[in-house]
């Protein structure tokens, strides 16, 4: 695994044979223009997981803003914790065309 990561050959979700995933979206969450997402992916063989949740808002002018948090669960040196990450946060903005 380390060789694949260092060599740039690692592709997420192709390391093991069995995975499960769940994707849940709540449109019109609190406001009519807001969406909440809750997602999970697990590598069954390694018992490692990613749990992510996000909140996004799009106004009438098609301006979007969002925040997503990812939490990595599992033992060290498994697929989703290979780089020692516990969590990541991503903030996005943009305009839809």
Secondary structure by P-SEA (a helix, b strand, c coil): caaaaaacccccccccccccbbbbbbcccccccbbbbbbbbbccccccbbbbbbbbbbcccccccbbbbbbbbcccccccccccccbbbbbbbbbcc
